[in-house]
């Protein structure tokens, strides 16, 4: 009888060992899967730094794609293999949510930001500009760079502010429309636009521009950056990164770059 039980116990142990040996590589492979992050262009520096920190802490590698939120959302809709999406406004996250493309209960509001008026650092533009009718005269025949208001969140916020301040019709013909907010920043850095409207965090990453004016906070809706997992590409490493980017260490990085953390 003892030999009978011993034989079956030995067989059970062998089966259990095989199960462990089979499952462990799968789990390790899932954890090692690179996390594809699609993020608004304005988060480039912060997200890259957080991705490096995540890997240093034992997390998976991060592969990032930065562009306007609209471009990224459309790419995700078309099947791009993103696991995490950070949008610069709620509209484009809503766009994916309405199409059932984000993972249930994964969406949170992560960051906030503000709009500023910038000019080339080496230029003669005056500082402490009161953004209003005065701006129309200052721009004159020059150009003012923005993310394209038709689809770029920073441009949409900028248009809302200019409309609220009753200068949109005067400023619209002078706009230099960029594909994302970093493109607008680059136009001002190179002196191709006399002024630009960007997020305060964008102005802070370069010495080639200076902030010459602040947009009144009540002239545009609060800038909100939601984050969520993409339903088609949820895996353990992506969930780990989502937890990490909402944590204290990532908060310090975002704060360093000038974001407000929700």
C-alpha positions in Angstrom: 0.0 0.0 0.0 2.8 2.4 0.9 4.5 1.7 -2.4 1.3 2.5 -4.2 1.0 5.9 -2.5 4.7 6.7 -2.8 4.5 6.0 -6.5 1.5 8.3 -7.0 3.0 11.0 -4.8 6.2 10.9 -6.8 4.1 11.2 -10.0 2.2 14.2 -8.6 5.5 15.9 -7.7 6.8 15.4 -11.2 3.7 16.8 -12.7 3.8 19.8 -10.4 7.4 20.4 -11.3 6.7 20.3 -15.0 3.8 22.8 -14.5 6.1 25.2 -12.6 8.8 24.8 -15.3 6.3 25.4 -18.0 4.5 28.4 -16.5 7.6 30.2 -15.2 9.1 31.0 -18.6 5.7 32.3 -19.8 5.4 34.6 -16.8 9.0 35.8 -17.2 8.4 36.4 -20.9 5.2 38.4 -20.2 7.1 40.5 -17.6 9.9 41.1 -20.1 7.6 42.2 -22.9 8.5 45.8 -23.8 5.8 48.3 -23.0 4.7 50.3 -26.1 3.7 53.7 -24.8 1.9 56.2 -27.1 2.1 59.6 -25.4 1.3 63.2 -26.2 4.4 65.1 -27.6 4.4 67.5 -24.6 5.3 64.6 -22.3 8.3 63.4 -24.3 11.1 64.3 -21.8 9.2 63.3 -18.7 8.0 59.9 -20.1 11.4 59.0 -21.5 13.0 59.7 -18.1 10.3 57.7 -16.3 10.7 54.8 -18.7 14.4 54.7 -17.9 13.7 54.8 -14.2 11.1 52.0 -14.5 13.6 49.7 -16.2 16.3 50.6 -13.6 13.8 49.5 -10.9 13.4 46.1 -12.6 10.6 46.8 -15.0 10.4 46.0 -18.6 11.8 48.1 -21.4 9.8 51.0 -22.7 9.3 51.8 -26.4 7.7 55.2 -26.8 6.0 57.0 -29.7 5.3 60.7 -29.3 3.0 62.8 -31.5 -0.2 64.8 -31.2 -2.9 63.0 -29.3 -5.1 62.9 -32.3 -2.5 61.2 -34.5 -1.8 58.6 -31.8 -5.5 57.9 -31.1 -6.1 57.3 -34.8 -3.1 55.0 -35.0 -4.4 53.0 -32.1 -7.9 52.8 -33.7 -6.2 51.4 -36.8 -4.5 48.6 -34.8 -1.1 50.1 -33.7 0.3 47.9 -30.9 0.2 50.4 -28.1 -0.3 49.2 -24.6 -0.5 52.6 -22.8 -1.9 55.8 -24.1 -1.3 59.3 -22.6 -3.5 61.9 -24.2 -3.1 65.7 -23.8 -6.8 66.1 -23.5 -9.9 64.1 -22.6 -11.5 64.3 -26.0 -9.1 61.9 -27.7 -9.2 59.5 -24.8 -13.0 59.7 -25.1 -12.6 58.9 -28.8 -11.0 55.6 -27.9 -13.3 54.9 -25.0 -16.4 55.3 -27.2 -14.9 52.7 -29.5 -14.3 50.2 -26.7 -10.5 50.4 -27.2 -9.3 51.1 -23.7 -9.2 48.6 -20.9 -12.0 48.8 -18.4 -11.2 50.6 -15.1 -7.7 51.6 -16.3 -8.3 55.2 -17.1 -7.3 58.0 -14.7 -6.5 61.7 -15.0 -2.7 61.9 -14.6 -1.5 65.4 -15.2 -2.3 69.1 -15.7 -0.6 71.9 -17.6 -1.0 75.6 -18.6 -0.8 77.7 -21.7 1.9 80.3 -22.2 3.0 82.8 -24.9 6.6 82.4 -26.0 9.1 84.2 -28.3 12.7 83.5 -29.4 15.1 84.0 -26.5 17.4 86.1 -28.6 14.7 88.3 -30.0 13.5 91.7 -28.9 10.0 90.7 -27.9 8.9 92.4 -24.7 8.0 90.3 -21.7 5.0 90.4 -19.4 2.7 90.8 -22.3 -1.0 91.0 -21.4 -2.5 88.4 -23.7 -5.4 90.3 -25.4 -5.8 93.0 -28.0 -2.1 94.0 -27.3 -1.0 90.7 -28.9 -2.7 91.5 -32.2 -0.5 94.6 -32.6 2.6 92.8 -31.5 2.2 90.0 -34.0 1.6 92.4 -36.8 2.7 90.7 -40.1 4.6 88.1 -38.2 3.5 84.5 -37.4 2.4 82.9 -34.2 3.1 79.1 -34.0 0.5 76.7 -32.5 -0.4 73.1 -32.7 -3.0 72.8 -35.4 -6.3 73.8 -33.6 -8.2 71.4 -35.9 -6.8 68.4 -34.1 -3.9 69.1 -31.7 -5.0 69.5 -28.1 -2.6 72.4 -27.4 -4.0 74.2 -30.5 -7.5 73.5 -29.4 -6.8 75.1 -26.0 -5.1 78.0 -27.7 -8.1 78.6 -30.0 -10.5 78.5 -27.1 -8.4 81.1 -25.2 -8.1 83.4 -28.2 -11.9 83.1 -28.8 -12.5 83.9 -25.2 -10.3 86.9 -25.4 -12.0 88.1 -28.6 -8.9 88.0 -30.8 -9.3 84.7 -32.6 -10.5 86.4 -35.9 -7.5 88.8 -35.8 -4.9 86.1 -34.9 -6.1 83.2 -37.1 -4.7 84.5 -40.4 -1.3 84.8 -38.7 -1.1 81.2 -37.4 1.7 78.9 -38.3 0.1 75.5 -37.7 2.3 72.6 -36.6 1.5 68.9 -36.4 2.0 68.9 -32.6 3.0 71.3 -29.8 6.7 70.4 -30.0 6.5 71.4 -33.7 5.2 74.8 -32.7 8.0 75.1 -30.1 10.6 74.3 -32.8 9.2 77.0 -35.1 9.8 79.6 -32.4 13.2 78.1 -31.5 14.4 78.6 -35.1 13.0 82.1 -35.3 10.5 81.1 -38.0 7.6 82.4 -35.9 7.7 85.6 -33.8 5.6 84.1 -31.1 4.1 80.7 -30.1 1.5 79.3 -27.9 2.6 76.1 -26.1 2.4 74.5 -22.7 4.5 75.9 -19.9 6.3 72.6 -19.7 7.4 72.9 -23.3 8.8 76.3 -22.8 10.8 75.0 -19.8 12.8 72.4 -21.7 14.7 74.8 -23.9 16.8 78.0 -23.5 16.0 79.0 -27.1 12.7 80.5 -26.1 11.4 82.7 -23.4 8.0 83.0 -21.8 6.6 86.5 -22.5 3.0 86.1 -21.4 0.6 83.9 -19.5 -2.9 83.0 -20.7 -5.6 83.7 -18.1 -6.6 80.3 -16.6 -10.3 81.1 -17.1 -9.8 81.7 -20.9 -9.5 77.9 -21.6 -10.7 74.6 -20.1 -8.3 73.0 -17.6 -5.6 71.0 -19.4 -6.0 67.4 -18.4 -3.8 64.4 -19.4 -5.7 61.1 -19.0 -3.8 57.8 -19.2 -5.2 54.3 -19.9 -4.3 50.8 -21.0 -5.2 49.8 -24.5 -7.6 46.8 -24.3 -6.0 44.8 -27.2 -2.5 44.9 -25.7 -2.9 44.5 -21.9 -0.2 42.4 -20.3 1.5 42.3 -16.9 4.4 44.6 -17.8 1.9 47.2 -19.1 0.0 47.1 -15.9 3.2 47.4 -13.9 4.2 50.5 -15.9 0.7 52.0 -15.4 1.1 51.6 -11.6 4.6 53.0 -11.7 3.8 56.1 -13.7 1.0 56.9 -11.2 3.4 56.5 -8.2 5.6 58.7 -6.2 8.8 58.3 -8.2 7.1 59.3 -11.5 5.4 62.1 -9.7 8.7 63.7 -8.9 9.8 63.5 -12.5 6.6 65.1 -13.8 6.8 67.8 -11.2 10.4 68.5 -12.2 9.3 69.1 -15.7 6.6 71.5 -14.6 3.4 69.4 -14.8 0.8 69.4 -12.1 0.1 65.9 -10.9 -3.6 64.9 -10.4 
